Amino acid sequence: MSIEVPVQDLPQTTGRCGWCFVVTSGPSGAHVLSLSPTWSDAGDAVFSATSGRLAANVGASGVVTMVYPPFADGELEGYSLIVDAEASFDDETSLRCTPLRAVWHRPAPPASK
């Protein structure tokens, strides 16, 4: 089950999350880092990250997926926030991600027997 999230709401929405998994894929396979973004005035997530594999994957694909773990309480309990973004490096240590689409997602309830 998914609920669309307007990308312009992400800086405020993710303020409650703190950190996320940044997931990339490239010639050497998938790569996952847990990072905390800051948000630019333009609505881009900016991460301080130094990882050769991250840089190689972003260079090859130009995209990342940010996955914020499931919330533990409140209205969105059990939902993860998943954000697909275009990505590039501003310099050797500054990953800039421009969100394209975001959803709150949780597994469907088990089928009843």
N, C-alpha and C positions, 0 to 999 in steps of 0.2 A: 504494500500500500504506500503510495507516494503523494505528497502535497507539494505543489510547485511553490518556490520561494522567489520573489522578485530579487534580481541580482543587486538592485540599488539598496535593498534592505540588509545585505550581508554584513557590512561593517557593524551595524547595531546588533544584528542577530548573533554573530559569532562572538561578540563581547561576553556573552554568557558561557561560551565554550572554552575559551582560552587557547587551546592547542588543537592541532589536527594531524592526521596522517597525510603526508604528501606522497601520492602514488604516481610513479612513472613507469613507462615501458619502453624498451629499446632493443637493439640487437643482442644485448647480453641478458635480456629478460627483465622482469619486473624489479622495481626497487622501491622501498618504503622508508620514509623518515618521519619522525614525529617532530613537528616544528610549530612555533607560535608566530602568527602573522602580525604585522602592523598594517594599517589600511591607509592608502594615499587619499588625497582629496578627490582624485579621479575615480576612486572605487576599486583600485587594484590592491590585491593582497601582496605584501612584500615580506619576504623571508630572508633572514641572514642564514646562509647555508654554504658550506664548503664540502662538496662531495663530487669526486670525479665521475662516478656513475650517474648521479643526478644530472650533472652538466651534460654528459654524453647522451642520456636519454632525452633531455629537453632539447638538445641540439638536433637529435634525430627526428623527434616527433612534434615538438613545439606545443605540447599539451601536458597537463597534469590533472589529476583528480585529487581534490582535498576531501578527506573523510573525517568528520567530527564524530567521535564515539557516541553511542546512545545516551540520551539524557536519563538520569536516574529518578527524577521526580518531576512533578508539575504536569501541565497540560500535554507536553510532548514526551512523556515518559516512554522509553523504549524506542524512540525515533533517533536515527542518525541523520546528520546533515551531510549531503553529498554534493560537491560543487565541481563541475567540469570547467576548466579554464585554459585559455591560451597562456603559454609561458615562455619567458626568455630571461636571460641574465643581463642586468644593468651593468654589472662588473663581475669580477671573479667570485664575489661572495653575496651578491644581492639578486635573489630570484624574484621576478615580478610576474604575477599571475592576474590575468584579466578574466573575471568570471563570465562564462557564457550561459550557464544554466545551473540551477540549484534546486534540490528537492529535499524535503524531510522524508525519510524512508524508514519503514519498519516491516518486519516479516509479516506475511499474512497469517491470520490465526489458523491453527491446525484444522483440517477438515473434520467435521463431525462424522461419527460412524453410525 
